[in-house]
Amino acid sequence: MALASDFAQTLKQQADIVRVVGDYVSLKKAGGENYAGLCPFHKEKTASFTVSATKQFYYCFGCHASGDVFKFVQTIENISFPEAIRAVAQKMGVPLPRQTFNTEAEARDAKIRAALVDIHERASSFFQECLWRSDGARAREYLAGRGLDEATIRKFRIGFAPDSGFLLRDRLKSEFSEEVLRESGLMSWKEQNTSLVVGRRSSAQNPSSVVRRASSAQDPTSGARPTSSAGSTSPENAEGWGNPVNGTGESAPNNSSLDSPGQSASGSPGVARDDRVGGDGSRSADDVRRTADDDFANDGRRTTYDRGSPTTNDQRRTTSLSSMYSKFRNRVMFPIANESGRVIAFTGRTLSADEKAGPKYLNSPETAIYSKSRVLFNLDQAKEGIRALNYAILVEGQMDCISVFAAGFHNVIASSGTAFTGAQAALLGRFSKQVVVNFDPDAAGAKATERTLGLLVEEEFDIRVLTLEQGFDPDLFVRRKGKDAYAAALKTSQRYFDYLIERARAQFPVRSGEGKLKAVNYLLPHIQRVPSRIIRDELAQEIAQKLSIDSAVLRQELKHAADTRKTSIVKAAPEAQVTDSEKILIRALASGNQFHLEDSVSDRSGADEAFDPARQAGYVLSSEWLHVGLGTESLMEALLTAPEGTEPMDLPVSDSERGLLAAILMKHDEELTAEKVEGAARALRRMQIKRRLEQIQSQLESMKALDAAQIKALMEEKMRLKRMLMTGAAGENDTSAAD
């Protein structure tokens, strides 16, 4: 996708990088117009990630990550540059221009991703509508029984998926293509037994037989029936072959067959498919050729023929769509949203006690817009509360999260649909590094808590654990005991290692040496995950005291654990020794478009309409080469020779030079006046003269073979340079010192 560069530049000028980065990183004022926080691109305990509000760029002094607002969003969201422009525009409320695409594949991918978000939003609206209809009464009873009022139900956009497998499909098929329906994860479909399509050539002479074969093989979800007359398709079948119609005017499938997709209506075995399917691999050569000519629909079913002629594209599409049915049926639907609040997946809780209804909780499969290990339920609504309170409450289930949130704790999130992952820990860390873990108190919940603690420790969270009374999950606790009791329980939450020590004592009685050994072995892996050696030592002393173990023995085990622990520590490169004059000229060069000697004149010539620090610094350095020999020579040269419009942080320089540039641009905000730039140039001239004097003195001392004329020339130059230093003449544009 190609967006006009002028739009990107205009958007960049309008975008507030502090606000955009602040959506991902907890930033604090760090002097001047700079903000600092923990780097989201590497693990660290001390904030080395800095954002400049005035310069509109970020830089990490730890891992050297740098860039502008687009680069940040592109990197942290793992998206393309055009997608980053779109994301920033949406955050800032700036309308996008008409988009074009570089390749068909790029256009297709972008279209599919956008369509997947749209189809999930449409499905969510559909489920919400169904909840408040008459057939949603059972779902409303269930939600009321869980203590949810209408306001909470609407806030979380909870809905109901009706028992029919066709209603959602029929709602969506007019807006979205078959490909989008398949990719969405909202639909299931069936592949017919290959024996049902054998003998096609003979059937071509009797097309009605083909229709009868297809009809007899149809699952109730496909709704197939014979055409109205042999070899023809009736007009009413333009949008799909008819089914018995229920009271709502919608197709009414045989729901028992939907719950048992392995059996077709005729008793012939079929295969339920949730992904793309191809041919059956047992066809003749003619069949293969016809498949290449799209004689097969995408689901592998043979298309019908009108007296030997293939059906139209619309008819083939209708036949494929007729095999689709909703994956979620007779379920209470909980939408899962991304950070922006757009629905990208669902969890459906069954209302049926029938074993054929499938699992109690059914989750959306992973799609191009949804990866369950990278999403936290309710983060879109909780992120502001997490930032404001500077800690998060982490629960397991969606109902736990909804109940706790409805009770007024607006910093609660859940790891639904999956065990807590490292990616989720990193995601949470963007908003706060403090968390209270409140999983179920049963054995499974305790195991999940231990796994989660390990991941949070490795991400260097400040962790506390809330263990509720036995038999109470967060949802039930809030409903039975109220929000005040939950608030009081939060205040009694334990430090995570106190919780682990209690777990060790409960599982392994420490009255015996064997019990103590097992307790230590249980705790050692948890200690090993702690990055700080100092904290590990403190934990060792605490464990020794609480388990009544000789601390020397335990420390020996801990030392071994620490020695074998793999850590990756990123060290910042030492900042180069740079004079104030060099910093001023570097800032000047980076302040605007690069100077080109052949096109411009010096500010001192009187020809400039207004003072331009970049032009003045560029003229002085280009004409006098004052930067040659300095530690910053290569950086200044990169600034001097960069193409017009190049961002300073995008220069092809080393990491250490980029870090130096970031430090200079962020830490020095005073105005660049003509006097400052000229003063810096004057100082460099003096430095250049002193270096030349040192060279002359070295030549006079080491080169004994010099003739009288050479010695005289060197002495005259030496005297002239000294007079310049004494009289201040080095402040003038005199290049003879470099001759």
C-alpha positions, -999 to 999 in steps of 0.1 A, spaced: 0 0 0 14 34 -10 3 65 9 15 98 -4 47 110 13 33 144 19 4 129 39 28 110 60 49 141 67 18 161 75 5 134 98 39 132 115 38 169 122 4 166 137 10 134 157 20 137 193 47 110 198 44 112 236 7 104 234 12 76 209 41 59 227 22 65 260 -4 41 248 22 13 250 48 25 276 43 42 310 62 75 306 73 100 331 86 135 327 124 134 326 134 170 323 126 196 297 103 182 270 117 146 274 98 116 288 113 83 300 101 48 306 111 12 305 120 1 270 94 -21 254 120 -37 231 143 -52 257 142 -62 294 154 -36 318 149 -24 354 161 12 350 144 34 324 167 41 295 139 46 269 135 83 262 109 102 240 115 138 229 83 158 226 100 186 207 122 165 184 94 139 179 116 108 181 124 81 206 157 65 216 168 37 240 202 41 255 201 4 264 193 -14 231 198 16 208 163 13 193 153 46 178 130 62 153 99 84 148 63 78 157 57 55 126 88 34 133 77 29 169 42 17 160 55 -4 131 80 -21 155 58 -27 185 28 -38 165 49 -58 141 31 -43 111 41 -27 78 50 10 74 17 18 56 -2 0 83 17 21 109 6 53 91 -30 40 92 -27 32 129 -12 66 138 -39 84 117 -66 65 136 -51 73 170 -50 110 161 -84 111 144 -69 121 110 -88 108 79 -67 87 55 -64 96 18 -75 72 -8 -52 42 -7 -34 23 -35 -14 -9 -34 19 -19 -49 10 -56 -56 -21 -77 -58 -9 -98 -29 -5 -67 -7 -39 -54 -16 -55 -88 -9 -38 -92 25 -48 -57 36 -84 -62 23 -87 -95 41 -74 -81 75 -98 -51 72 -126 -74 63 -119 -98 92 -122 -69 117 -154 -57 100 -170 -92 99 -163 -97 136 -179 -63 145 -209 -73 124 -211 -107 140 -209 -91 175 -238 -68 166 -258 -98 153 -252 -117 186 -262 -87 207 -294 -84 187 -302 -121 191 -297 -118 229 -326 -94 233 -350 -114 210 -374 -140 222 -351 -169 215 -324 -153 236 -345 -157 268 -325 -187 280 -292 -168 275 -306 -138 294 -316 -161 323 -281 -175 324 -265 -141 325 -289 -129 352 -281 -160 372 -244 -149 370 -253 -116 385 -249 -94 354 -273 -65 348 -283 -51 315 -257 -22 317 -229 -47 322 -241 -70 295 -242 -41 270 -208 -27 282 -191 -60 274 -212 -65 243 -223 -99 254 -246 -117 229 -263 -149 220 -256 -173 191 -289 -188 181 -293 -226 176 -297 -222 138 -265 -227 119 -277 -205 91 -288 -172 106 -254 -157 110 -242 -170 76 -272 -155 59 -267 -122 77 -231 -119 66 -230 -135 31 -244 -104 14 -216 -82 28 -186 -105 28 -170 -129 3 -168 -167 8 -131 -163 14 -137 -139 43 -163 -161 58 -139 -191 57 -110 -171 71 -130 -155 99 -132 -186 121 -169 -180 125 -180 -207 101 -177 -245 98 -184 -265 66 -184 -301 54 -165 -321 27 -186 -347 10 -176 -383 6 -158 -388 -27 -181 -416 -37 -209 -392 -41 -194 -375 -71 -181 -406 -91 -195 -411 -126 -198 -375 -136 -194 -381 -173 -224 -404 -175 -243 -379 -154 -236 -352 -179 -260 -369 -202 -286 -370 -175 -281 -338 -155 -310 -345 -132 -291 -375 -118 -262 -352 -108 -286 -330 -90 -301 -360 -72 -267 -372 -62 -257 -338 -48 -291 -335 -30 -289 -368 -13 -255 -362 -1 -263 -328 15 -259 -324 51 -289 -304 66 -265 -275 69 -262 -272 32 -299 -270 25 -296 -287 -10 -327 -299 -29 -333 -309 -65 -338 -282 -90 -374 -274 -100 -370 -293 -133 -344 -315 -148 -314 -296 -160 -326 -262 -148 -322 -241 -117 -353 -223 -103 -352 -185 -97 -358 -188 -60 -325 -206 -57 -303 -176 -67 -292 -171 -32 -291 -207 -21 -311 -238 -24 -341 -238 -2 -346 -254 32 -377 -257 53 -384 -223 67 -390 -216 104 -412 -190 120 -386 -163 115 -382 -168 78 -347 -183 82 -334 -217 72 -339 -242 99 -312 -269 99 -312 -302 116 -292 -291 147 -284 -326 158 -264 -331 125 -246 -298 132 -235 -311 165 -223 -343 148 -206 -331 117 -190 -364 110 -223 -378 96 -242 -366 66 -280 -365 64 -280 -396 43 -259 -415 67 -228 -413 46 -197 -402 64 -185 -366 59 -156 -346 73 -162 -314 92 -138 -287 79 -128 -254 95 -101 -246 70 -97 -246 32 -101 -279 15 -91 -291 -20 -99 -322 -41 -102 -357 -28 -71 -370 -47 -90 -399 -63 -104 -383 -95 -97 -390 -131 -74 -369 -152 -105 -352 -168 -117 -344 -133 -84 -329 -124 -84 -307 -155 -119 -296 -147 -109 -288 -112 -83 -265 -125 -111 -248 -145 -130 -242 -113 -155 -270 -119 -151 -278 -82 -163 -254 -56 -138 -246 -28 -152 -272 -5 -146 -300 -29 -183 -306 -38 -191 -311 -75 -211 -283 -91 -244 -290 -108 -248 -287 -146 -276 -276 -168 -276 -301 -196 -239 -305 -196 -230 -268 -192 -213 -256 -161 -231 -233 -137 -224 -197 -135 -199 -182 -110 -227 -170 -88 -242 -205 -88 -209 -221 -78 -205 -195 -50 -240 -202 -37 -233 -239 -37 -202 -234 -15 -219 -210 8 -247 -235 13 -223 -259 29 -213 -234 55 -229 -230 90 -221 -211 121 -194 -225 143 -211 -210 174 -246 -222 181 -268 -220 212 -241 -202 231 -236 -171 252 -211 -150 232 -183 -131 249 -164 -108 224 -127 -105 226 -114 -71 215 -79 -58 207 -64 -28 224 -84 -4 203 -116 -20 213 -124 -37 179 -138 -72 182 -113 -98 168 -126 -131 183 -152 -148 205 -156 -172 233 -190 -190 233 -204 -207 265 -228 -234 256 -264 -234 270 -270 -271 261 -265 -300 284 -263 -324 254 -229 -340 251 -231 -334 213 -231 -297 218 -194 -297 221 -171 -282 247 -185 -260 275 -164 -231 262 -156 -228 225 -130 -202 214 -124 -187 180 -95 -203 161 -64 -181 154 -68 -159 124 -48 -131 106 -61 -107 133 -62 -129 163 -35 -148 182 -48 -160 216 -14 -160 232 -10 -123 225 -43 -109 236 -55 -100 271 -93 -100 277 -106 -65 286 -73 -47 282 -91 -22 259 -113 -11 288 -88 -17 317 -57 0 303 -66 35 315 -74 21 350 -41 2 350 -22 33 342 -40 54 368 -36 29 396 -2 17 384 -11 -19 389 -33 -46 372 -55 -74 386 -49 -105 366 -77 -132 367 -82 -164 347 -117 -164 333 -138 -139 314 -167 -141 339 -142 -134 367 -130 -104 348 -165 -91 340 -177 -94 376 -147 -78 392 -148 -50 366 -186 -45 372 -179 -42 409 -157 -11 403 -122 -25 399 -115 -11 364 -79 -24 363 -88 -61 359 -78 -82 329 -80 -119 321 -59 -145 302 -89 -162 287 -87 -191 262 -51 -199 270 -26 -203 298 -8 -170 305 21 -165 281 53 -145 279 38 -124 251 9 -115 274 33 -106 302 52 -83 278 20 -68 267 9 -61 302 43 -46 311 37 -18 286 10 -4 310 24 -13 344 51 -35 360 29 -41 391 3 -69 392 -19 -88 416 -25 -124 404 -59 -137 415 -65 -171 401 -89 -198 414 -77 -213 447 -82 -249 436 -53 -271 425 -56 -262 389 -56 -225 398 -26 -229 420 -7 -246 391 -17 -218 368 -5 -193 393 29 -209 396 33 -209 358 22 -173 356 45 -161 384 75 -176 366 67 -156 334 60 -124 353 93 -128 373 113 -131 341 96 -99 329 107 -83 362 72 -75 375 65 -65 411 41 -93 419 16 -100 446 -8 -130 449 -43 -129 462 -57 -162 474 -94 -162 481 -112 -186 504 -114 -222 492 -144 -226 468 -145 -190 458 -133 -178 424 -132 -140 419 -166 -140 402 -184 -159 430 -165 -140 457 -176 -106 444 -212 -117 440 -215 -134 474 -194 -111 496 -194 -78 477 -169 -53 464 -158 -41 498 -148 -76 508 -128 -79 476 -111 -46 482 -101 -57 516 -88 -90 502 -67 -71 477 -50 -53 506 -40 -86 522 -24 -100 490 10 -115 496 44 -110 480 47 -136 454 76 -154 471 58 -155 504 30 -173 485 55 -198 470 71 -205 504 36 -212 518 29 -235 489 62 -253 495 54 -258 532 19 -270 524 31 -296 498 63 -307 516 62 -308 554 96 -294 565 98 -313 598 120 -338 581 152 -334 562 135 -350 531 107 -325 533 131 -296 535 150 -310 505 119 -312 484 108 -277 494 142 -263 484 140 -282 451 105 -268 445 117 -232 452 150 -232 434 136 -229 398 116 -199 410 147 -183 425 167 -190 394 143 -169 373 149 -138 394 173 -116 374 189 -97 403 216 -115 422 210 -93 452 174 -102 454 183 -139 449 205 -136 480 178 -119 500 154 -147 490 179 -173 500 181 -159 535 143 -156 538 138 -192 527 165 -204 551 147 -187 579 112 -198 571 121 -234 563 147 -237 591 175 -247 567 212 -240 572 216 -209 550 251 -220 539 238 -252 524 210 -233 506 233 -206 494 255 -233 479 225 -246 459 215 -210 450 250 -203 438 249 -232 415 215 -221 402 228 -186 397 259 -198 379 239 -219 354 213 -192 349 214 -178 314 210 -140 313 213 -115 286 224 -81 297 225 -52 273 252 -27 281 249 8 269 279 21 250 300 47 269 292 82 258 320 98 239 337 128 253 323 157 233 328 194 238 299 218 241 310 234 208 306 201 190 272 195 205 260 229 194 271 223 158 256 188 157 223 202 170 225 229 143 232 204 115 203 183 127 179 212 130 170 215 93 177 206 57 213 199 49 234 228 35 247 225 0 276 248 -7 268 253 -44 233 264 -37 236 286 -6 256 314 9 267 320 45 245 339 69 275 361 75 273 373 39 242 392 47 222 374 19 201 352 42 166 364 49 166 347 83 191 328 104 192 291 97 214 272 122 218 242 98 229 264 69 253 284 90 269 253 106 270 235 72 288 265 56 314 268 83 322 231 85 322 226 47 344 255 40 369 253 69 367 215 77 367 223 114 353 188 122 382 170 107 402 151 134 374 153 160 359 123 177 326 134 162 340 138 126 321 108 111 288 119 127 291 154 115 301 142 81 270 120 79 249 150 88 266 172 62 262 147 34 228 134 42 201 138 14 177 166 20 149 157 43 167 128 60 157 123 96 187 126 119 179 93 136 178 75 103 214 83 94 236 54 84 259 57 115 270 33 142 249 25 173 272 45 195 270 75 172 232 72 170 231 71 208 254 102 211 231 120 186 200 111 206 216 122 238 226 156 223 192 162 207 173 153 238 194 168 266 200 202 250 170 223 242 184 259 244 178 281 214 203 280 186 212 316 180 237 330 155 260 339 184 260 304 197 268 288 164 295 313 156 309 309 191 310 271 186 328 276 153 353 299 169 360 274 196 367 247 170 390 270 152 410 275 184 411 237 189 423 233 153 451 258 158 462 241 190 463 207 172 484 223 144 508 238 170 512 204 185 520 189 151 546 217 144 563 211 177 564 174 171 579 180 137 606 204 151 615 178 178 615 146 157 626 155 122 663 164 127 669 162 89 649 193 83 668 220 63 670 256 74 642 267 50 618 241 64 626 250 100 622 287 92 588 280 77 576 260 106 588 286 131 570 314 113 538 294 112 541 286 149 546 323 158 516 333 136 493 308 152 503 318 187 496 354 178 461 344 166 454 326 199 466 355 219 448 382 200 416 362 194 421 363 156 412 326 155 376 338 157 379 351 121 375 330 91 412 323 86 419 289 71 457 293 70 460 273 102 449 243 82 472 248 52 
